[in-house]
Amino acid sequence: MKNIYLDNNATTPVHEKVLEAMMPFFREAFGNPSSIHWAGSTVKKAVTTAREQVASLVNCSPSEVVFTSGGSESINTAIKGTAASRGKELSHCITTMVEHPAVFNSFQQLKRQGFGLSCLGVDRDGMLDLDELKSTITEQTMMISVMAANNETGVLFPVKEIGELAATRGISFIFDSVQAIGKIPLDFGTLPVDMLTVSGHKLHAPKGIGALIVRSGVRLPPLILGGPQENNRRAGTENVSGIVGLGKACEIARNDLDYEIVRIRNMRNALEQGIIERIPNVKINGHMDKRLPNTLNISFKEVYVESLLTDLNRIGIAVSAGSACSAESREVSRVLTALGLDSTTARSSIRFSLGRENSQEDIDTVIEVLPPIIEKIRNERQSQLAKRKN
Ligand SMILES: Cc1ncc(COP(=O)(O)O)c(C=O)c1O
């Protein structure tokens, strides 16, 4: 059986055209974009084009794009930079219980430094309560940071409502859009947000490249100090090949977005329907509609997820039990716990995340092989329990 990769929220393969676009920048076009001689000028042009390609995907001005090493750096820059620029007058931050560790841990650090922090919970669908958000805002609130789309469940937060609440009160609003960019349309031109985060490896560019989109006029000191690169917002000689790759990936995502959304959503829905029809005692986690088109998080009652992942991996099917960052640890998912799942149910949940390289054939295969695997694991569990009783 051919390998099937259904873990695209963890990372994606580099698109062939992205790799092709990057190749010259390792040898022939090796210059430093800051150099004024011939070797620098072609490279500088390529960085400018990539900036325009990223800007075009999210509808911002190229001057609002700051290239970084990825989503985590963009988030750290946004949160710590906002605290540094506004923290002298204001001291309170708001985030949610279901954020990526880059957000969660950046705020924990600010909390240790003396900032006030409110972490909002979510309901059983993974949604925020806007009235609770409203009542959590104080005179001292300087920043709200929430995610566009949850990496584990795919649940989408209501950006317009949160952004408007923040804007009318002069609160900075950081929108961690790492999982959303390239999967759903995001329009920085009309969204009431100050900053968006982008991670290359989630949209078929390489790992180690990303961007922070910063609304023009927002004051944001750099996290990484040094030279004047990125308009003094991020020092260090540019990762040119990565930047070119990210630009190309954004161009491809923009061109294919409308088509891919429908194709991927249809496949995800077929997978979900196929599982529900063939396997008893399953539960979908997260809002059924307000969800990324590619993500399905599902609990299988009385199934120990490690056995399931191992059995699937043995036949070449790659899925995960929640986020890639926590895959090594055996901790129960913070996200699923926030949705109110007990630890046994949270431990019986897996995430399928589809991508542009998947086909309906992949989905048909999973629907065929999964029911006997689940049945086998459930039977094994029953006989273990029976043995323990005897
Ligand atoms: C929602 C979200 N934010 C941020 C990140 C971090 O991105 P990166 O891996 O580029 O550091 C991830 C990665 O999984 C994510 O899912």
The ligand as a Tripos MOL2 file, in Angstrom:
@<TRIPOS>MOLECULE
LIG
   16    16     1     0     0
SMALL
NO_CHARGES

@<TRIPOS>ATOM
      1 C1         -1.5710   27.8560   15.1660 C.3       1 LIG1
      2 C2         -0.0760   27.7760   15.0640 C.ar      1 LIG1
      3 N1          0.6630   28.8490   15.3960 N.ar      1 LIG1
      4 C3          2.0040   28.8270   15.3170 C.ar      1 LIG1
      5 C4          2.6990   27.7080   14.9130 C.ar      1 LIG1
      6 C5          4.2000   27.7210   14.8600 C.3       1 LIG1
      7 O1          4.6850   27.7930   13.5450 O.3       1 LIG1
      8 P1          6.1740   27.3380   13.1830 P.3       1 LIG1
      9 O2          6.1760   25.8510   13.1800 O.co2     1 LIG1
     10 O3          6.4260   27.9240   11.8290 O.co2     1 LIG1
     11 O4          7.0700   27.9230   14.2140 O.co2     1 LIG1
     12 C6          1.9660   26.5600   14.5680 C.ar      1 LIG1
     13 C7          2.6630   25.3270   14.1740 C.2       1 LIG1
     14 O5          2.1450   24.2400   14.2760 O.2       1 LIG1
     15 C8          0.5430   26.5980   14.6550 C.ar      1 LIG1
     16 O6         -0.1970   25.5320   14.3380 O.3       1 LIG1
@<TRIPOS>BOND
     1     1     2 1
     2     2     3 ar
     3     2    15 ar
     4     3     4 ar
     5     4     5 ar
     6     5     6 1
     7     5    12 ar
     8     6     7 1
     9     7     8 1
    10     8     9 2
    11     8    10 1
    12     8    11 1
    13    12    13 1
    14    12    15 ar
    15    13    14 2
    16    15    16 1
@<TRIPOS>SUBSTRUCTURE
     1 LIG1         1 GROUP 0 **** ****
